[in-house]
């Protein structure tokens, strides 16, 4: 039997509880494909009998259409699965962080998402900067609202989409001028909702734009989702590097232990349009290299200070959409190195786990 064809067929069937494909849902306990036999074990906690029967029939009908002579066995267990990873449909979760505001962290996060998508990866972008959400503006979606879709009794937010990237931000929920006055449990609740109650599709990468520094949002994120790794954004200035070290050290705490993929140095230099080969180091030189050396991680790349980047962002166009070949080459290098070091991290380290904060 064709194992690939069987899995592709099953992937079209949705889990009635969470909407994920049957192949990737945590409710799938076993999928065995033999010479002329398919064994499937699904685990649910008190699944409605009618829903169970419908799912059973849907699977049988789909498989017998492609393997009519096979023996298909479907067994339902009455127990709640407890997966290590509650988001098996998301392969990599990358947090983009900085020590202070104004270093271009959201610009890097947005262009990282767009660049990965242009390279053929399926990518989502979560704006976790609740106090200063900028993703709606950068993607031309100000004043847009996500719709709600009911899936088996659960009300899920459907991400807005731009450049084929599903996006979620508190800026889609609140008016642009409305102040965000949240702390503690309510702040954590919003982050958990954006992870658990959003209809994220199957993704190669979910990029999370964190707020600057460290706090409740960062802690909630690492306690809720298994972060594959973090990308740290800094400028060359010593004060930015010092703050970035503090933010990085949170990820490096023994109780958190989130790998750092690498460093991106933004606003590394300024080059005038008429003299693009000239580099003027307005904010100092070498900050990114120093930070990467201190953290013992790679420098993923440097981005120059270019006025058009900010102008494009205000127009709802990430810099990756620009025709600037020089800028695109810098971004392309960062994308390629991010993919490489993420894959290397996954090969060399254990699968990601949700962080357990010790009291």
Buried (B, 14 or more C-beta within 10 A) or exposed (E): BEEEEBBEBBBEBBBBBBBBBBBBBBBBBEBEBEEEEBBBBBBBEEBEEEEBEEBBEBBBEBBEEEBEEBEBEBEBBEEEBEEEBBBBBBBBBBBBBBBBBEBBBBBBBBBBBBBBBBEEBBBBBBBBBBBBBBBBBBBBBEEBEBEEEEBBEEEBBBBBBBBEBBBBBBBBBEEEEEEBEBEEEEBBEBBBBBBBEBBBBBBBBBBBBBBBBBBBBBBBBBBBBBBBBBBBBBBBBEBBBBBBBEBBBBBBBEEBEBBBBBBBBBBBBBBEEEEEEEEEBBBBBBBBBBBBEBBEBBBBBBBBBBEBBEEBBEEBBBBBBBEBEEBBEBBBBBBBBBBBBBEEBBEEEEEBEBBEEEE
